[in-house]
């Protein structure tokens, strides 16, 4: 039977088990948090992003989760610089042009600031620049896509937390915690 692990990846942790970077300054990896042999990430989450990362020992399940052809929705809580108006939200809902082509339409709504764990280091606060939160769901997974989409709409991402992949969510998992669920 396939193993499936839900992991709340903290900020500044690589989505891999080893760091191929500089030996002088090793970076935090999945091996600092998960000691389960034979599991691998199904998809990626950038080092400067937080939240749900799925790991499995089943190659077919890994492909189904990560491959955009299966259109598994990925939901993010996104703190952006500024206050997106309805026109900006409508642009995200239609899809926005990026340097690698148009994105698929996203589901997006403004939300009240969610109750999340503090980020270390904290997001830089500026009194003169307001920020706001969005819930954004996409069904593709290009490199740094959510950050590029909000920037294209005129609202750079300050903090990015992946909350859900399909029906799997972060609910009840603190940063660095994981639990095994049935696949």
N, C-alpha and C positions, 0 to 999 in steps of 0.2 A: 504494500500500500504506500502511496506517495506521501511524503512528509511536506507540510506547508507551514511556514513560520511567518507570523506577522511581527515586524520589528519597527519600533519608533526610532528612526535614525536621527541622532542629534545633529545639530549644526556642526560643521567642520569635521565630519567623519566621511571618509571615502566609502563609496558603495562597492567595495571589493575587500578581499581578505588580506591582501598584501599591498604594500606601498612600493611602487616602482620608482618613486621619486628619489630625492637626495638622501643618502645614508646619514648625512650630517644632521638633518632635522626631520626625523621620521614623523609621519602624519598618522592620526588615528584612523583605524580601519575597522571593518566588521569583526575581525578577530579579537578586537579589544572588548567586544560585547557578546559575541555568540561563539560558543564552543561546541557546535554540532557538526560532526564530520559529514561530508558529502552533500551539503546543501549549497546552492548558489543563488545569487539574486536573479529575480525575474524582472529585468529592466534595471534602470538606473535612477538615481536621485543625486543631483549635483551636491558637491561638498558644501556649498553655501545654502542648501535647501534642507528642510527638516521634514520628518514625517514618515508615512507608511512606506515600507519597503517589504516586498514579499520575497521569501527565499524558499526554494524547493529542491528536492533531489530527483525530480521527474522532468526530463527534458521536454516531453510533449506539453506538460502543464506549464513549464517555463515559457515555451514558445507561445502558447495560447494567451498567457497573461501579457507578454511583452509585445506581441505582434499587432500592429495597428489594424491589420485586416480583420481581426476579431472584434474591433471597435469596443473593447472593454472600457467603460468610462472611468476616468481618473479625475477625482474632485480635489481641488486645492482651495485653501484659505489663503488669500493673498492680501498683504498690506501694501498699498500703493501710495506713492507721493501724489498729493492733490486729491481732488474730489471729482471723480468721473461723472459727467452728466449723462443724460439719456442717449445723446448722440454717440458718445464714446462706447457705452454699453451696447447700443445697437450695432456698431461697427464690429465689436467682438462677437456678437451673436451671428453676424453674417459671415465672418471670417475676415482676417486682415492680411494684407500683403506683407510677406517677409522676403528676405533676399533669396530664399530657397522656394518661393512660390506662395500661393494663397493657403491659409490655414482652413481647415474644415470649420464650419460654424461651431461656436461654443455656447454652452449654457452659462449665463452670468447674471449675478444679482448683487446689489450692495447689501451688506449685512452689518449688524451692530458688531463692534469689536468682540471677537470671541474670547472666552476665558481659556487662555493657554498658559503653559509653563513659561517662565522667563527665559529669554534667549541669552546665551553667553557666547560672545559679548552682546550686549543689548543693541537694538537698532538705534542709530543716531537720531535723537530728537531735535527738531528745529522749531522754535516757537513761531517763526514767520511762515512756515510751510505746513499747511494742513496735510493730514493723511487720512485714508479711509480703508475699509476692508471690503473685499469681494469674495464671493463663493463662485469659483470658475470650474466648469467641467468640460474636459476635452476628450476626444476619442481618437487621438493620434499621439505620437510621442517623439516629436523632433527634439533635437538638442536645444536645451534651455528655452523651450517653446513658450511656456507661460510668461517668463520674463520678457521675451522678445515681443509677445503679443501685447502685453500691457504697455511696453515702451512704444510700440507702434501706434497705440491708441493715445499716446501722450501722457501716460501715467506710469513712471518707472516703479518696478517692484522693490520694496524695502525688505519684506519678509515673505517667505514662501513655505507653506506647510502643506504637504500632501495628506489629505484627510482620509481619502477612500480610493480603493481600486475595485471596481465592480461593487459587490456587496460587502467586501472586507473593509473594516474601518479601524481607525486608531483608538476607538473608544476604550477607555480604561488602561491604556498603555502610556506610562511616563517615558520621557526621553531615555534611550538606552535599554528599555525593557522590551521583551519579546514573549510571545506565547505561540504554542503550536495549536493549530486548528485542523479540523478534518478537511481534506482536499475534496 
